Amino acid sequence: MRVLAMLDGTLADADGPLVRADDLGLLRGDGVFETVLVVDGRPRELGSHLDRMARSAAMLDLPPLDRAAWERVTRVVIDAWNSPGEMALKLVHTRGPEFGDGTPTAYALGLPIGAKTLVNRVEGVTALSLDRGFDPAIVERAPWLLLGAKTLSYAVNMAAMRYVEAHGADEAIFVAADGSVLEGPTSTVVLVEGTTMRTTPPTSGVLPGTTQGALFRAAEQAGWTTKVEPIGRDDLDGAEGLFLASSVRKITRVRVLDGVTMPDSAALHRELSALYESEYA
Ligand SMILES: Cc1ncc(COP(=O)(O)O)c(C=O)c1O
């Protein structure tokens, strides 16, 4: 099932034409988006997603988001979604048509969660580390690279996913030119040693993950130590727990990294999943 609504709240035919051929989101990937997990009619981390979309839009000099309208359209799609289970809700905001009056194209699209994602959540994944080709020091110096903005230009991220799949793995973990760990093409890296959880800082050019944020919040409440600090690629080898977090993945464990089997983190995965879910109990 799929549900589509325009930002003004009107439902539209999810199978019908929607975006003009000259829309800059389509022509140049010039726009921003979010994917929100909805469980039992409740959107998870909607506030954090809208905060991040507003930040991304500001980085692209797009008009400011109408937050109340996004909250309303989220509700419209959720109310029209009459299928059991979870929904991935895409919020899309482009620069609109070329030579237009600057009015963005903006809509919300509810989709089911992919079958492979559901299997990976349970079974864990194999991952390959891939060079991302930039040094974190460039992030501040070159704002035009839009590192840390969630733009519609995901062709590189999707190419990385195809690359790892062609090489027999499920997921990629990007590594910066200085050997530090960045993020997955659509996920945040979380590393666990003892009762400490770590993730890469947004200053390295990664997205601040809403799922990782929820997990760290719950973990801190439960007495864990959380650290947002650079992580070296070597730190991942043999780690007690290596996880990829994202809205649709939730917390997925990495079983094999670069062909090497990691320590069994099934029990740790159950613990982290319970912490994450406790945020929505
Ligand atoms: C590049 C990137 N990093 C991290 C994430 C994880 O973010 P979230 O937990 O908010 O879904 C995503 C989500 O798709 C992403 O695209």
The ligand as a Gaussian input file, in Angstrom:
#p B3LYP/6-31G(d) Opt

LIG

0 1
 C       23.330000       9.363000       5.378000
 C       22.459000       8.949000       6.523000
 N       22.985000       8.877000       7.755000
 C       22.234000       8.491000       8.812000
 C       20.892000       8.153000       8.657000
 C       20.097000       7.692000       9.846000
 O       19.192000       8.681000      10.236000
 P       17.833000       8.364000      10.991000
 O       18.162000       7.545000      12.177000
 O       17.338000       9.703000      11.362000
 O       16.935000       7.641000      10.040000
 C       20.304000       8.254000       7.398000
 C       18.887000       7.938000       7.225000
 O       18.410000       7.632000       6.161000
 C       21.103000       8.657000       6.302000
 O       20.582000       8.755000       5.074000

